[in-house]
Every structure is written in C-alpha cells, then in structure tokens.
C-alpha cells in the first residue's frame, strides 16, 4: 500500500515541478521572486499557466525590482 502512495506522491511532485518549469520558461525571473510566486500558487491552489509569472511581476513592481512586464532587476535588496 505505501509503495503505491509513494509512487503517487512522486508523480505529483514531478507534475508540479514540470508545471512551474513551463510557467517560468522564457523569463529571466530571479530565483527569490520565482520561489515566492511558486509558494503563493501552491498555498492558494492557483494553477493557471500564466499566474506564477503574473504574481512574480506584481511582487517585483511592488518592491521595485521590475516593471511588471517580465523585465526584472536581479539585484536583491
């Protein structure tokens, strides 16, 4: 029984990682903003393909690390 559950968990983790990899493909999003957006999406069940980058862009604008159009300032504050 636990082998089956472990396999399902592994598959879910792989699917989750692939989703976020695809969502951030082609962007130069800094790792910390990517991590924050990923955690927000996971916490609130946000699963639209464009949502993680949108959230990262909003965060970047609010803290002065981007222009909201996927042009990020990679310097940490």
PyMOL Python script that loads the backbone (N, CA, C, O; Angstrom):
from pymol import cmd

cmd.read_pdbstr("""\
ATOM      1  N   UNK A   1       0.822  -1.192   0.000  1.00  0.00           N
ATOM      2  CA  UNK A   1       0.000   0.000   0.000  1.00  0.00           C
ATOM      3  C   UNK A   1       0.866   1.256   0.000  1.00  0.00           C
ATOM      4  O   UNK A   1       0.623   2.161  -0.798  1.00  0.00           O
ATOM      5  N   UNK A   2       1.872   1.335   0.874  1.00  0.00           N
ATOM      6  CA  UNK A   2       2.673   2.555   0.962  1.00  0.00           C
ATOM      7  C   UNK A   2       3.521   2.770  -0.290  1.00  0.00           C
ATOM      8  O   UNK A   2       3.838   3.910  -0.628  1.00  0.00           O
ATOM      9  N   UNK A   3       3.891   1.700  -0.977  1.00  0.00           N
ATOM     10  CA  UNK A   3       4.646   1.835  -2.216  1.00  0.00           C
ATOM     11  C   UNK A   3       3.783   2.557  -3.251  1.00  0.00           C
ATOM     12  O   UNK A   3       4.280   3.418  -3.977  1.00  0.00           O
ATOM     13  N   UNK A   4       2.521   2.220  -3.323  1.00  0.00           N
ATOM     14  CA  UNK A   4       1.598   2.870  -4.248  1.00  0.00           C
ATOM     15  C   UNK A   4       1.439   4.356  -3.899  1.00  0.00           C
ATOM     16  O   UNK A   4       1.452   5.206  -4.790  1.00  0.00           O
ATOM     17  N   UNK A   5       1.294   4.663  -2.638  1.00  0.00           N
ATOM     18  CA  UNK A   5       1.152   6.049  -2.195  1.00  0.00           C
ATOM     19  C   UNK A   5       2.429   6.823  -2.490  1.00  0.00           C
ATOM     20  O   UNK A   5       2.369   7.963  -2.950  1.00  0.00           O
ATOM     21  N   UNK A   6       3.568   6.225  -2.232  1.00  0.00           N
ATOM     22  CA  UNK A   6       4.840   6.889  -2.522  1.00  0.00           C
ATOM     23  C   UNK A   6       4.984   7.187  -4.010  1.00  0.00           C
ATOM     24  O   UNK A   6       5.480   8.249  -4.385  1.00  0.00           O
ATOM     25  N   UNK A   7       4.557   6.264  -4.849  1.00  0.00           N
ATOM     26  CA  UNK A   7       4.624   6.462  -6.290  1.00  0.00           C
ATOM     27  C   UNK A   7       3.700   7.599  -6.719  1.00  0.00           C
ATOM     28  O   UNK A   7       4.076   8.417  -7.559  1.00  0.00           O
ATOM     29  N   UNK A   8       2.517   7.657  -6.163  1.00  0.00           N
ATOM     30  CA  UNK A   8       1.591   8.751  -6.472  1.00  0.00           C
ATOM     31  C   UNK A   8       2.167  10.097  -6.037  1.00  0.00           C
ATOM     32  O   UNK A   8       2.039  11.089  -6.754  1.00  0.00           O
ATOM     33  N   UNK A   9       2.795  10.132  -4.877  1.00  0.00           N
ATOM     34  CA  UNK A   9       3.428  11.365  -4.393  1.00  0.00           C
ATOM     35  C   UNK A   9       4.574  11.786  -5.308  1.00  0.00           C
ATOM     36  O   UNK A   9       4.727  12.969  -5.613  1.00  0.00           O
ATOM     37  N   UNK A  10       5.365  10.834  -5.737  1.00  0.00           N
ATOM     38  CA  UNK A  10       6.470  11.139  -6.639  1.00  0.00           C
ATOM     39  C   UNK A  10       5.957  11.713  -7.948  1.00  0.00           C
ATOM     40  O   UNK A  10       6.504  12.689  -8.461  1.00  0.00           O
ATOM     41  N   UNK A  11       4.917  11.114  -8.484  1.00  0.00           N
ATOM     42  CA  UNK A  11       4.337  11.592  -9.734  1.00  0.00           C
ATOM     43  C   UNK A  11       3.758  12.996  -9.576  1.00  0.00           C
ATOM     44  O   UNK A  11       3.896  13.830 -10.470  1.00  0.00           O
ATOM     45  N   UNK A  12       3.114  13.256  -8.445  1.00  0.00           N
ATOM     46  CA  UNK A  12       2.547  14.584  -8.190  1.00  0.00           C
ATOM     47  C   UNK A  12       3.651  15.634  -8.091  1.00  0.00           C
ATOM     48  O   UNK A  12       3.499  16.744  -8.599  1.00  0.00           O
ATOM     49  N   UNK A  13       4.756  15.289  -7.442  1.00  0.00           N
ATOM     50  CA  UNK A  13       5.886  16.220  -7.333  1.00  0.00           C
ATOM     51  C   UNK A  13       6.494  16.507  -8.697  1.00  0.00           C
ATOM     52  O   UNK A  13       6.844  17.651  -8.990  1.00  0.00           O
ATOM     53  N   UNK A  14       6.621  15.486  -9.533  1.00  0.00           N
ATOM     54  CA  UNK A  14       7.158  15.679 -10.874  1.00  0.00           C
ATOM     55  C   UNK A  14       6.236  16.563 -11.714  1.00  0.00           C
ATOM     56  O   UNK A  14       6.702  17.440 -12.441  1.00  0.00           O
ATOM     57  N   UNK A  15       4.937  16.329 -11.610  1.00  0.00           N
ATOM     58  CA  UNK A  15       3.963  17.133 -12.351  1.00  0.00           C
ATOM     59  C   UNK A  15       4.005  18.588 -11.883  1.00  0.00           C
ATOM     60  O   UNK A  15       3.938  19.506 -12.701  1.00  0.00           O
ATOM     61  N   UNK A  16       4.116  18.797 -10.581  1.00  0.00           N
ATOM     62  CA  UNK A  16       4.197  20.133 -10.010  1.00  0.00           C
ATOM     63  C   UNK A  16       5.450  20.860 -10.505  1.00  0.00           C
ATOM     64  O   UNK A  16       5.379  22.018 -10.914  1.00  0.00           O
ATOM     65  N   UNK A  17       6.585  20.182 -10.465  1.00  0.00           N
ATOM     66  CA  UNK A  17       7.844  20.789 -10.924  1.00  0.00           C
ATOM     67  C   UNK A  17       7.775  21.119 -12.412  1.00  0.00           C
ATOM     68  O   UNK A  17       8.253  22.172 -12.834  1.00  0.00           O
ATOM     69  N   UNK A  18       7.189  20.237 -13.203  1.00  0.00           N
ATOM     70  CA  UNK A  18       7.070  20.475 -14.642  1.00  0.00           C
ATOM     71  C   UNK A  18       6.156  21.663 -14.926  1.00  0.00           C
ATOM     72  O   UNK A  18       6.425  22.445 -15.838  1.00  0.00           O
ATOM     73  N   UNK A  19       5.081  21.804 -14.157  1.00  0.00           N
ATOM     74  CA  UNK A  19       4.169  22.939 -14.325  1.00  0.00           C
ATOM     75  C   UNK A  19       4.898  24.261 -14.121  1.00  0.00           C
ATOM     76  O   UNK A  19       4.786  25.166 -14.949  1.00  0.00           O
ATOM     77  N   UNK A  20       5.645  24.380 -13.024  1.00  0.00           N
ATOM     78  CA  UNK A  20       6.327  25.641 -12.736  1.00  0.00           C
ATOM     79  C   UNK A  20       7.491  25.886 -13.695  1.00  0.00           C
ATOM     80  O   UNK A  20       7.788  27.033 -14.029  1.00  0.00           O
ATOM     81  N   UNK A  21       8.142  24.830 -14.131  1.00  0.00           N
ATOM     82  CA  UNK A  21       9.199  24.988 -15.133  1.00  0.00           C
ATOM     83  C   UNK A  21       8.620  25.566 -16.425  1.00  0.00           C
ATOM     84  O   UNK A  21       9.204  26.469 -17.025  1.00  0.00           O
ATOM     85  N   UNK A  22       7.485  25.047 -16.843  1.00  0.00           N
ATOM     86  CA  UNK A  22       6.820  25.547 -18.052  1.00  0.00           C
ATOM     87  C   UNK A  22       6.314  26.976 -17.843  1.00  0.00           C
ATOM     88  O   UNK A  22       6.415  27.808 -18.744  1.00  0.00           O
ATOM     89  N   UNK A  23       5.779  27.257 -16.672  1.00  0.00           N
ATOM     90  CA  UNK A  23       5.227  28.589 -16.400  1.00  0.00           C
ATOM     91  C   UNK A  23       6.301  29.673 -16.472  1.00  0.00           C
ATOM     92  O   UNK A  23       6.035  30.774 -16.954  1.00  0.00           O
ATOM     93  N   UNK A  24       7.499  29.374 -16.002  1.00  0.00           N
ATOM     94  CA  UNK A  24       8.570  30.372 -15.970  1.00  0.00           C
ATOM     95  C   UNK A  24       9.506  30.284 -17.176  1.00  0.00           C
ATOM     96  O   UNK A  24      10.492  31.020 -17.240  1.00  0.00           O
ATOM     97  N   UNK A  25       9.218  29.403 -18.130  1.00  0.00           N
ATOM     98  CA  UNK A  25      10.064  29.255 -19.309  1.00  0.00           C
ATOM     99  C   UNK A  25      10.097  30.569 -20.091  1.00  0.00           C
ATOM    100  O   UNK A  25       9.063  31.194 -20.325  1.00  0.00           O
ATOM    101  N   UNK A  26      11.292  30.972 -20.484  1.00  0.00           N
ATOM    102  CA  UNK A  26      11.460  32.174 -21.296  1.00  0.00           C
ATOM    103  C   UNK A  26      11.518  33.466 -20.502  1.00  0.00           C
ATOM    104  O   UNK A  26      11.626  34.542 -21.088  1.00  0.00           O
ATOM    105  N   UNK A  27      11.448  33.383 -19.187  1.00  0.00           N
ATOM    106  CA  UNK A  27      11.560  34.579 -18.364  1.00  0.00           C
ATOM    107  C   UNK A  27      12.897  34.585 -17.648  1.00  0.00           C
ATOM    108  O   UNK A  27      13.520  33.542 -17.445  1.00  0.00           O
ATOM    109  N   UNK A  28      13.316  35.759 -17.277  1.00  0.00           N
ATOM    110  CA  UNK A  28      14.556  35.918 -16.517  1.00  0.00           C
ATOM    111  C   UNK A  28      14.205  36.280 -15.074  1.00  0.00           C
ATOM    112  O   UNK A  28      14.793  37.182 -14.477  1.00  0.00           O
ATOM    113  N   UNK A  29      13.240  35.559 -14.541  1.00  0.00           N
ATOM    114  CA  UNK A  29      12.751  35.842 -13.197  1.00  0.00           C
ATOM    115  C   UNK A  29      13.788  35.417 -12.160  1.00  0.00           C
ATOM    116  O   UNK A  29      14.264  34.282 -12.183  1.00  0.00           O
ATOM    117  N   UNK A  30      14.140  36.334 -11.244  1.00  0.00           N
ATOM    118  CA  UNK A  30      15.085  35.972 -10.183  1.00  0.00           C
ATOM    119  C   UNK A  30      14.559  34.826  -9.325  1.00  0.00           C
ATOM    120  O   UNK A  30      13.350  34.670  -9.155  1.00  0.00           O
ATOM    121  N   UNK A  31      15.453  34.052  -8.803  1.00  0.00           N
ATOM    122  CA  UNK A  31      15.087  32.849  -8.045  1.00  0.00           C
ATOM    123  C   UNK A  31      14.204  33.157  -6.844  1.00  0.00           C
ATOM    124  O   UNK A  31      13.272  32.407  -6.555  1.00  0.00           O
ATOM    125  N   UNK A  32      14.485  34.254  -6.137  1.00  0.00           N
ATOM    126  CA  UNK A  32      13.684  34.557  -4.949  1.00  0.00           C
ATOM    127  C   UNK A  32      12.253  34.940  -5.307  1.00  0.00           C
ATOM    128  O   UNK A  32      11.322  34.576  -4.589  1.00  0.00           O
ATOM    129  N   UNK A  33      12.063  35.663  -6.397  1.00  0.00           N
ATOM    130  CA  UNK A  33      10.710  36.016  -6.828  1.00  0.00           C
ATOM    131  C   UNK A  33       9.980  34.790  -7.371  1.00  0.00           C
ATOM    132  O   UNK A  33       8.777  34.630  -7.163  1.00  0.00           O
ATOM    133  N   UNK A  34      10.704  33.943  -8.054  1.00  0.00           N
ATOM    134  CA  UNK A  34      10.125  32.696  -8.562  1.00  0.00           C
ATOM    135  C   UNK A  34       9.667  31.813  -7.404  1.00  0.00           C
ATOM    136  O   UNK A  34       8.586  31.227  -7.440  1.00  0.00           O
ATOM    137  N   UNK A  35      10.505  31.732  -6.385  1.00  0.00           N
ATOM    138  CA  UNK A  35      10.172  30.919  -5.209  1.00  0.00           C
ATOM    139  C   UNK A  35       8.939  31.472  -4.496  1.00  0.00           C
ATOM    140  O   UNK A  35       8.065  30.706  -4.090  1.00  0.00           O
ATOM    141  N   UNK A  36       8.860  32.802  -4.341  1.00  0.00           N
ATOM    142  CA  UNK A  36       7.702  33.413  -3.676  1.00  0.00           C
ATOM    143  C   UNK A  36       6.425  33.169  -4.475  1.00  0.00           C
ATOM    144  O   UNK A  36       5.397  32.807  -3.903  1.00  0.00           O
ATOM    145  N   UNK A  37       6.481  33.362  -5.783  1.00  0.00           N
ATOM    146  CA  UNK A  37       5.306  33.156  -6.625  1.00  0.00           C
ATOM    147  C   UNK A  37       4.878  31.686  -6.607  1.00  0.00           C
ATOM    148  O   UNK A  37       3.685  31.385  -6.570  1.00  0.00           O
ATOM    149  N   UNK A  38       5.834  30.794  -6.634  1.00  0.00           N
ATOM    150  CA  UNK A  38       5.533  29.358  -6.589  1.00  0.00           C
ATOM    151  C   UNK A  38       4.843  29.001  -5.280  1.00  0.00           C
ATOM    152  O   UNK A  38       3.865  28.253  -5.275  1.00  0.00           O
ATOM    153  N   UNK A  39       5.343  29.526  -4.183  1.00  0.00           N
ATOM    154  CA  UNK A  39       4.743  29.223  -2.880  1.00  0.00           C
ATOM    155  C   UNK A  39       3.337  29.789  -2.760  1.00  0.00           C
ATOM    156  O   UNK A  39       2.459  29.149  -2.181  1.00  0.00           O
ATOM    157  N   UNK A  40       3.114  30.978  -3.297  1.00  0.00           N
ATOM    158  CA  UNK A  40       1.771  31.566  -3.279  1.00  0.00           C
ATOM    159  C   UNK A  40       0.821  30.702  -4.095  1.00  0.00           C
ATOM    160  O   UNK A  40      -0.289  30.410  -3.650  1.00  0.00           O
ATOM    161  N   UNK A  41       1.244  30.293  -5.281  1.00  0.00           N
ATOM    162  CA  UNK A  41       0.394  29.438  -6.124  1.00  0.00           C
ATOM    163  C   UNK A  41       0.062  28.124  -5.440  1.00  0.00           C
ATOM    164  O   UNK A  41      -1.085  27.677  -5.474  1.00  0.00           O
ATOM    165  N   UNK A  42       1.039  27.513  -4.828  1.00  0.00           N
ATOM    166  CA  UNK A  42       0.800  26.239  -4.141  1.00  0.00           C
ATOM    167  C   UNK A  42      -0.123  26.434  -2.939  1.00  0.00           C
ATOM    168  O   UNK A  42      -1.020  25.623  -2.706  1.00  0.00           O
ATOM    169  N   UNK A  43       0.095  27.505  -2.177  1.00  0.00           N
ATOM    170  CA  UNK A  43      -0.688  27.739  -0.963  1.00  0.00           C
ATOM    171  C   UNK A  43      -2.157  27.988  -1.248  1.00  0.00           C
ATOM    172  O   UNK A  43      -3.023  27.543  -0.495  1.00  0.00           O
ATOM    173  N   UNK A  44      -2.441  28.696  -2.332  1.00  0.00           N
ATOM    174  CA  UNK A  44      -3.815  29.079  -2.624  1.00  0.00           C
ATOM    175  C   UNK A  44      -4.441  28.292  -3.766  1.00  0.00           C
ATOM    176  O   UNK A  44      -5.547  28.615  -4.201  1.00  0.00           O
ATOM    177  N   UNK A  45      -3.763  27.279  -4.253  1.00  0.00           N
ATOM    178  CA  UNK A  45      -4.316  26.435  -5.303  1.00  0.00           C
ATOM    179  C   UNK A  45      -4.477  27.159  -6.630  1.00  0.00           C
ATOM    180  O   UNK A  45      -5.393  26.863  -7.398  1.00  0.00           O
ATOM    181  N   UNK A  46      -3.592  28.102  -6.897  1.00  0.00           N
ATOM    182  CA  UNK A  46      -3.632  28.848  -8.157  1.00  0.00           C
ATOM    183  C   UNK A  46      -2.907  28.010  -9.197  1.00  0.00           C
ATOM    184  O   UNK A  46      -1.736  27.673  -9.020  1.00  0.00           O
ATOM    185  N   UNK A  47      -3.600  27.668 -10.289  1.00  0.00           N
ATOM    186  CA  UNK A  47      -2.986  26.738 -11.223  1.00  0.00           C
ATOM    187  C   UNK A  47      -3.105  27.143 -12.688  1.00  0.00           C
ATOM    188  O   UNK A  47      -3.012  26.290 -13.571  1.00  0.00           O
ATOM    189  N   UNK A  48      -3.307  28.420 -12.958  1.00  0.00           N
ATOM    190  CA  UNK A  48      -3.269  28.890 -14.337  1.00  0.00           C
ATOM    191  C   UNK A  48      -1.819  28.993 -14.798  1.00  0.00           C
ATOM    192  O   UNK A  48      -0.954  29.371 -14.008  1.00  0.00           O
ATOM    193  N   UNK A  49      -1.540  28.676 -16.026  1.00  0.00           N
ATOM    194  CA  UNK A  49      -0.160  28.632 -16.515  1.00  0.00           C
ATOM    195  C   UNK A  49       0.495  30.011 -16.493  1.00  0.00           C
ATOM    196  O   UNK A  49       1.715  30.099 -16.347  1.00  0.00           O
ATOM    197  N   UNK A  50      -0.268  31.079 -16.632  1.00  0.00           N
ATOM    198  CA  UNK A  50       0.294  32.433 -16.634  1.00  0.00           C
ATOM    199  C   UNK A  50       0.367  33.045 -15.234  1.00  0.00           C
ATOM    200  O   UNK A  50       1.050  34.050 -15.032  1.00  0.00           O
ATOM    201  N   UNK A  51      -0.322  32.454 -14.281  1.00  0.00           N
ATOM    202  CA  UNK A  51      -0.424  33.042 -12.951  1.00  0.00           C
ATOM    203  C   UNK A  51       0.902  33.175 -12.197  1.00  0.00           C
ATOM    204  O   UNK A  51       1.120  34.212 -11.572  1.00  0.00           O
ATOM    205  N   UNK A  52       1.799  32.180 -12.219  1.00  0.00           N
ATOM    206  CA  UNK A  52       3.049  32.338 -11.465  1.00  0.00           C
ATOM    207  C   UNK A  52       3.876  33.540 -11.924  1.00  0.00           C
ATOM    208  O   UNK A  52       4.411  34.270 -11.090  1.00  0.00           O
ATOM    209  N   UNK A  53       3.987  33.753 -13.225  1.00  0.00           N
ATOM    210  CA  UNK A  53       4.773  34.891 -13.715  1.00  0.00           C
ATOM    211  C   UNK A  53       4.049  36.199 -13.419  1.00  0.00           C
ATOM    212  O   UNK A  53       4.689  37.202 -13.102  1.00  0.00           O
ATOM    213  N   UNK A  54       2.723  36.199 -13.518  1.00  0.00           N
ATOM    214  CA  UNK A  54       1.949  37.391 -13.181  1.00  0.00           C
ATOM    215  C   UNK A  54       2.206  37.775 -11.722  1.00  0.00           C
ATOM    216  O   UNK A  54       2.453  38.942 -11.415  1.00  0.00           O
ATOM    217  N   UNK A  55       2.148  36.799 -10.841  1.00  0.00           N
ATOM    218  CA  UNK A  55       2.382  37.055  -9.417  1.00  0.00           C
ATOM    219  C   UNK A  55       3.804  37.559  -9.193  1.00  0.00           C
ATOM    220  O   UNK A  55       4.015  38.494  -8.420  1.00  0.00           O
ATOM    221  N   UNK A  56       4.773  36.951  -9.857  1.00  0.00           N
ATOM    222  CA  UNK A  56       6.163  37.407  -9.739  1.00  0.00           C
ATOM    223  C   UNK A  56       6.307  38.846 -10.226  1.00  0.00           C
ATOM    224  O   UNK A  56       7.042  39.634  -9.629  1.00  0.00           O
ATOM    225  N   UNK A  57       5.612  39.190 -11.300  1.00  0.00           N
ATOM    226  CA  UNK A  57       5.653  40.557 -11.821  1.00  0.00           C
ATOM    227  C   UNK A  57       5.040  41.554 -10.838  1.00  0.00           C
ATOM    228  O   UNK A  57       5.576  42.646 -10.649  1.00  0.00           O
ATOM    229  N   UNK A  58       3.932  41.191 -10.220  1.00  0.00           N
ATOM    230  CA  UNK A  58       3.290  42.071  -9.239  1.00  0.00           C
ATOM    231  C   UNK A  58       4.221  42.285  -8.052  1.00  0.00           C
ATOM    232  O   UNK A  58       4.391  43.414  -7.591  1.00  0.00           O
ATOM    233  N   UNK A  59       4.815  41.225  -7.563  1.00  0.00           N
ATOM    234  CA  UNK A  59       5.757  41.342  -6.450  1.00  0.00           C
ATOM    235  C   UNK A  59       6.917  42.249  -6.842  1.00  0.00           C
ATOM    236  O   UNK A  59       7.307  43.128  -6.074  1.00  0.00           O
ATOM    237  N   UNK A  60       7.468  42.039  -8.032  1.00  0.00           N
ATOM    238  CA  UNK A  60       8.615  42.827  -8.498  1.00  0.00           C
ATOM    239  C   UNK A  60       8.279  44.309  -8.577  1.00  0.00           C
ATOM    240  O   UNK A  60       9.089  45.144  -8.175  1.00  0.00           O
ATOM    241  N   UNK A  61       7.103  44.649  -9.087  1.00  0.00           N
ATOM    242  CA  UNK A  61       6.705  46.060  -9.172  1.00  0.00           C
ATOM    243  C   UNK A  61       6.573  46.654  -7.774  1.00  0.00           C
ATOM    244  O   UNK A  61       7.048  47.758  -7.510  1.00  0.00           O
ATOM    245  N   UNK A  62       5.927  45.915  -6.888  1.00  0.00           N
ATOM    246  CA  UNK A  62       5.675  46.431  -5.545  1.00  0.00           C
ATOM    247  C   UNK A  62       6.956  46.669  -4.743  1.00  0.00           C
ATOM    248  O   UNK A  62       7.001  47.568  -3.903  1.00  0.00           O
ATOM    249  N   UNK A  63       7.986  45.878  -4.994  1.00  0.00           N
ATOM    250  CA  UNK A  63       9.228  46.063  -4.225  1.00  0.00           C
ATOM    251  C   UNK A  63      10.317  46.753  -5.044  1.00  0.00           C
ATOM    252  O   UNK A  63      11.466  46.836  -4.610  1.00  0.00           O
ATOM    253  N   UNK A  64       9.957  47.241  -6.218  1.00  0.00           N
ATOM    254  CA  UNK A  64      10.901  47.998  -7.032  1.00  0.00           C
ATOM    255  C   UNK A  64      11.960  47.162  -7.724  1.00  0.00           C
ATOM    256  O   UNK A  64      13.077  47.629  -7.945  1.00  0.00           O
ATOM    257  N   UNK A  65      11.613  45.918  -8.072  1.00  0.00           N
ATOM    258  CA  UNK A  65      12.584  45.048  -8.734  1.00  0.00           C
ATOM    259  C   UNK A  65      12.160  44.637 -10.128  1.00  0.00           C
ATOM    260  O   UNK A  65      12.680  43.667 -10.679  1.00  0.00           O
ATOM    261  N   UNK A  66      11.220  45.369 -10.701  1.00  0.00           N
ATOM    262  CA  UNK A  66      10.785  45.068 -12.053  1.00  0.00           C
ATOM    263  C   UNK A  66       9.742  46.054 -12.519  1.00  0.00           C
ATOM    264  O   UNK A  66       9.244  46.867 -11.740  1.00  0.00           O
ATOM    265  N   UNK A  67       9.411  45.976 -13.808  1.00  0.00           N
ATOM    266  CA  UNK A  67       8.450  46.913 -14.387  1.00  0.00           C
ATOM    267  C   UNK A  67       7.075  46.302 -14.609  1.00  0.00           C
ATOM    268  O   UNK A  67       6.193  46.966 -15.153  1.00  0.00           O
ATOM    269  N   UNK A  68       6.872  45.062 -14.206  1.00  0.00           N
ATOM    270  CA  UNK A  68       5.587  44.414 -14.379  1.00  0.00           C
ATOM    271  C   UNK A  68       5.409  43.781 -15.741  1.00  0.00           C
ATOM    272  O   UNK A  68       4.341  43.247 -16.041  1.00  0.00           O
ATOM    273  N   UNK A  69       6.436  43.832 -16.571  1.00  0.00           N
ATOM    274  CA  UNK A  69       6.365  43.252 -17.908  1.00  0.00           C
ATOM    275  C   UNK A  69       7.492  42.249 -18.125  1.00  0.00           C
ATOM    276  O   UNK A  69       8.061  42.155 -19.213  1.00  0.00           O
ATOM    277  N   UNK A  70       7.798  41.513 -17.085  1.00  0.00           N
ATOM    278  CA  UNK A  70       8.845  40.484 -17.082  1.00  0.00           C
ATOM    279  C   UNK A  70      10.240  41.037 -17.319  1.00  0.00           C
ATOM    280  O   UNK A  70      11.123  40.316 -17.785  1.00  0.00           O
ATOM    281  N   UNK A  71      10.445  42.298 -17.006  1.00  0.00           N
ATOM    282  CA  UNK A  71      11.794  42.885 -17.006  1.00  0.00           C
ATOM    283  C   UNK A  71      12.167  43.061 -15.539  1.00  0.00           C
ATOM    284  O   UNK A  71      11.748  44.010 -14.876  1.00  0.00           O
ATOM    285  N   UNK A  72      12.961  42.121 -15.059  1.00  0.00           N
ATOM    286  CA  UNK A  72      13.289  42.074 -13.643  1.00  0.00           C
ATOM    287  C   UNK A  72      14.673  42.639 -13.383  1.00  0.00           C
ATOM    288  O   UNK A  72      15.587  42.507 -14.197  1.00  0.00           O
ATOM    289  N   UNK A  73      14.802  43.272 -12.227  1.00  0.00           N
ATOM    290  CA  UNK A  73      16.089  43.696 -11.718  1.00  0.00           C
ATOM    291  C   UNK A  73      16.560  42.560 -10.818  1.00  0.00           C
ATOM    292  O   UNK A  73      15.944  42.294  -9.786  1.00  0.00           O
ATOM    293  N   UNK A  74      17.629  41.897 -11.192  1.00  0.00           N
ATOM    294  CA  UNK A  74      18.073  40.710 -10.455  1.00  0.00           C
ATOM    295  C   UNK A  74      18.823  41.015  -9.178  1.00  0.00           C
ATOM    296  O   UNK A  74      19.261  40.094  -8.489  1.00  0.00           O
ATOM    297  N   UNK A  75      18.982  42.270  -8.847  1.00  0.00           N
ATOM    298  CA  UNK A  75      19.675  42.621  -7.611  1.00  0.00           C
ATOM    299  C   UNK A  75      18.716  42.446  -6.437  1.00  0.00           C
ATOM    300  O   UNK A  75      17.571  42.895  -6.485  1.00  0.00           O
ATOM    301  N   UNK A  76      19.192  41.794  -5.394  1.00  0.00           N
ATOM    302  CA  UNK A  76      18.370  41.656  -4.202  1.00  0.00           C
ATOM    303  C   UNK A  76      18.562  42.877  -3.323  1.00  0.00           C
ATOM    304  O   UNK A  76      19.623  43.500  -3.315  1.00  0.00           O
ATOM    305  N   UNK A  77      17.531  43.200  -2.594  1.00  0.00           N
ATOM    306  CA  UNK A  77      17.571  44.393  -1.726  1.00  0.00           C
ATOM    307  C   UNK A  77      18.087  44.011  -0.360  1.00  0.00           C
ATOM    308  O   UNK A  77      18.198  44.866   0.519  1.00  0.00           O
TER     309      UNK A  77
END
""", "prot")
cmd.dss("prot")
cmd.show_as("cartoon", "prot")
cmd.util.cbc("prot")
cmd.orient("prot")
